[in-house]
Amino acid sequence: MKRWFMFWKIFLYPMAKLLFPFKIMNKEKYKKYARGQITISNHLSWMDVPYVYYGTKGFKRLLSKTENGGGEFRRAAFRSIGIIFVNRERPELSSMRECLNALKDGQTLAIFPEGTRNKVNRDLQPLHSGAAMFALKGNAAVVPLVIHHKARLFKRNYIAVGDPVKLDDLFGKRLDENVLNEATERFSAAMQKTLDELDKWVENKGYKRSGKRADKKAAAELDKLYKFAEKAAKKEYAESSSRR
């Protein structure tokens, strides 16, 4: 599965970069967490999936609605690169278990929590609570990964990586409607904040001032913060688990 994913990612990257070029803001914020992570993205066009795949490193398990599976051959092909199909109306226990096992194995789930493409404007649509459920059940880090505008052929697009969403105080709590809504509201706020920052970055042409030296320095500073936050989150989760 992972090999097929990486094969197609490497094979198609030059074509994707040529036809749909993009720049990334704060790519040093994207981290691979030991306990698995979830990326949450806005959804404007079919190209959002390649943007998420190519915009950051590593193997990702994309969540997609069952209807996208199509016929048996198409579904098998998508499954071979790690896509997990989920019935939005009646989530199956097997698909939920597959998502949680992926997080447990330290993999990344790529989720578009709006649930469908936004065909009206760039405003974020209301988010579904599925991403919150997986994050809290899987004790996962959640990283916003937002896209500036709908993809256009040969036109540059922009992607921004936001700060991880803080969920430490919700880990270990009973997953009732209030807890899921609280986590979902935090996701929405984090995505909107990242999108606003991306708008300013594009307006000020920040992509022209990004340099390797500055990126390395920022990455080193963030690495220290992430390690501290990771240690604190694990401690909090262990304590909350022992109290249950």
N, C-alpha and C positions, 0 to 999 in steps of 0.2 A: 504493500500500500504506500508506504513512505517513499520507496524507490520510484514507483510510478509517478507520484506527485512531484518529486524532485526532477525526474527525467523531463516531464512536460513543462515544468517551470523553467528549467534551463533551456530547453529546446525552443520554447515560444517567447522567451524574454526579449530577444532582439527585435522580433516582429512587433510585440506589444509596445516596446519602448519607441519604435519608429512610428507606428501608426497612432499611438496614443501616448505621447511623451508626458512626463510628470516630474514635479519636484516635491521633496518631502521636507516639512518643517518639524524640527525637534525629533529627528529620527533616533537620536541618542537616548530618548526616553523609553523607547521600546525595549523591554527586557524579557528574557526567558526565565520564568520563575520555577523553582524546584517543585512546587506543588501544582503546577499547571496554571494557565491563565486564559482569560476570555478577552477577545477584542470586540468592541461594540462600534458599529459604523452606521452612518446614515446611508440611505439607499435611493439613488437618483437615476441610475441606468444599469443595464446589464454589465457594463464595463466596471462596475464597482467591485465585482468579484476579482478580476485580474488586478485591479489597483491594490486591493487588500493582499492578494497573494504576492505580488511583485514589490509592493511598497516596503515590506519588512521581511527580514530573513526568517528562515525556518519552516518547518512542516506545520500545516494548519488543517484542522478538521472543520469544514464549513457546514453549518446547519442550513438546510433548505427544505421548503415545503414539499410534501409528498407529490403534489401535482407536477413538479419540475422533473420528476423521475422519468416520465414518459414510458416508452416500451421497455421490455425486459432487457434488451441489449444496451440501450442507453443508460438504464438504471445501473446495470452491472459495471459499465464503463465509469460512471460517476462514483460508484462505490469503491472502485479500484484505486481512486486517488484520494479517498478519505472522506467523501461527502456523506453526511448523516441526514437521512430524510426523516422529517418529523411531521406527523399529522397535527395541524394546528387546532383542529376542532376536537379531536380525541387523541392526545399524545399517547403513544404506545409505550408500555413499560420497557420493552426491549430497546427502543431508541433512547429513552431517558437513561437507562442503565449504561448504554454505550457512551453517551456524553459524559457521564460521571466517571466511568472507567478511564476515559481519555484524559480527563483532568487529573485523576489519581496517578496516571502514568506520566504526568508532567507535560502533556501535550497542550496545544493551544486550540481553543474553539473560536471560530470566527462567526459572529452572530450579527445579523441586521435586525435589531429589536423593533424597528417600525413595522416589520412583518411583510411589507410589500413596497414596491417602488413608489416614490413620491412623484407623481406626474403633473402636479399643479405648480409648485414653487420650491424654493430651497428651505422653507421653514420645516423644522423637525415635526414629524407627526407624533401622536401619542405612542408611547412605547408599550409593548406587551411585557408581561411579567416573567416570561420564560427564562430570559437571561439572568434575572435576579434569582430565580429558583436554582438554576445550575450553579451560579456563583456561590450562593450560601450553602447549598448542599455539598458542593465540591471544595469549599474553602479556597476559592480561586481568587487570584488577582484579576482586576478588570481594568483594561486600558482602552480609552477612547481612540478611535482611528477614523477621522472624519475626512470627507471629500468635498472640495470647494464647489464644484459645479458639475453639471451633467457632461459626460464625455462627448467630445467632438473630434472627428477624424483630423489628424495632423495638428490639432490645437492642444497646447500644453494645459495640463490640469495640475492641481495642487492638493497634497494630502498632508494632514497634520496629526502628529501623535500627541495625545494629551497626558496629563498626570494620572496615575492610577487612582481609581475611586476608593475612598476610605470606607471599609465595611467592617472594621475590627469589632465595633460595638454590636454588630448584628450577628456575628458568627456564634453559633451555639444556641441561638434563640429558636423558639418554636416558629415554624414557617407559616404563620397565619397571614391573612390578607393585609393587615397593617404593616407587618415586617416586609412583605414583598413590595407593597406600594412605596414604602420608605426607600428601599434599595433602588427601585425603578425610578423614583424621583431624583435620586442622586445620579443615576446614569444619565438621565435627561439633562440635568444641570451641567454635568461634566462634558457631555457632548456639545451642548450649546456654548459653553465657555471656550472649548477648543475651537469650535467653528468661528466664534467671534475673534479669537486670537489669530486664526488663519486668515480671516478677512483683512485684518490690519497688516499682517505679514505680506500678503499679496499686494495690498494697496501701496505699501511702503517699499515694495520690491526687495524684501528681506532675503529672498533666495539668491540675490546677486552678492550679498555680503557674507554668505555662509562659507566658511573655510575649514579645511581639515584640522588645522591647529586648534581653532576655536571649538570645533566639534569634539575633539579628543579631550580638551580641558573640561568642557561641559559634561561629557560622558563620565569622566573620572569623578567629578563632584557629585553627579547624580548616583553613581554607583555606590558611593559611601552612604548617601541618604537611603537608597533602596535596601541596602544590606541592613541598616539600622531598622527600617520599617518592617522588613521581612522578619527579622528576629523578634521584634515586638509583637507582630501579628501571630507568629507561631506560639509565642508565650501566652498571649491572650486566648488563643483558640484552645490550647492545652488546658488552661485554667477553667475556661467555660465548659469544656467537655467533662472535666473531673467533677464539676458541680452538678451536672445533670444526673 
